[in-house]
Amino acid sequence: MSKEIVEIMIEGGKASVGPQMGQSLAPLGVNLQDIINQINEKTASFNGMKVPVKIIVETEDKSFELEIGTPPVSELIKKEIGVDKGSGVPNKNKVGNLSMEQIVKIAQMKQDSLLFNNFKSAVKSIIGSCNSAGVLVESKFAPEVNKEIEEGKYDDIINNQKTEPSEERKAQLQKELKTIQAEIKKEIEREEAEKKAEEEKAKELAAAAEEVTKEPEEGEEAKEDEEKPTEGEEGAEAPAEGEKPSEESPDKEKKE
């Protein structure tokens, strides 16, 4: 018997006969409502997350089977921290702080689709995805956490695949997240203030340079020329009105 495979992405527990599913499955003559009901039943635990579904239809007898995948890593991360979307600016806006146990939980769910030789590498891959989403792990950035993993700090949690942190630990991580968010905010404000100061200084320097190179207005140049002494008169005082310039008598000079 021949088979037709239809792959779709739906929100867990909320599949419906949309354009994509209708156009792909209706021509095959299958019972669409039956497919929808089974998909929603099998994906109910992924409520609020996008889930890949593969529908395999036997074209002769119209029977079908479903293969439910796991949501993308980004969806699982958002589910764990309880947000609808990740950070748009992951290096400046931190939206969550997960424990190592929560990372192990996500790695368990995705280990079949992650192409890694060992579970520790899969964990490090999930941490990298957290970094891209603006999510801290153990109140640290990805490079620091992965270094600690290599040093064996979390071997007990990873090797025994522990997935549930204590409520006390969760509360502590949330408190530390708020502290880090406040520190990042202060740093951003400091950088913005420095940038603004540099821009203001650049404007002042540009204005000063423009003033220096500014051409004299019409009439000013002529006035300056009038005030300059003519050649040969520099330092000489003009005689008072009615007076004749004093000259030494040639005879007096000769007599002396």
Secondary structure as GFF3:
##gff-version 3
##sequence-region A 1 256
A	DSSP	beta_strand	3	11	.	.	.	ID=ss1
A	DSSP	alpha_helix	19	25	.	.	.	ID=ss2
A	DSSP	three_ten_helix	26	28	.	.	.	ID=ss3
A	DSSP	alpha_helix	32	42	.	.	.	ID=ss4
A	DSSP	three_ten_helix	44	46	.	.	.	ID=ss5
A	DSSP	beta_strand	50	58	.	.	.	ID=ss6
A	DSSP	beta_strand	64	68	.	.	.	ID=ss7
A	DSSP	alpha_helix	73	81	.	.	.	ID=ss8
A	DSSP	beta_strand	96	98	.	.	.	ID=ss9
A	DSSP	alpha_helix	100	110	.	.	.	ID=ss10
A	DSSP	alpha_helix	119	132	.	.	.	ID=ss11
A	DSSP	beta_strand	135	137	.	.	.	ID=ss12
A	DSSP	alpha_helix	142	150	.	.	.	ID=ss13
A	DSSP	alpha_helix	155	159	.	.	.	ID=ss14
A	DSSP	alpha_helix	167	212	.	.	.	ID=ss15
A	DSSP	alpha_helix	220	227	.	.	.	ID=ss16
A	DSSP	alpha_helix	250	255	.	.	.	ID=ss17
###
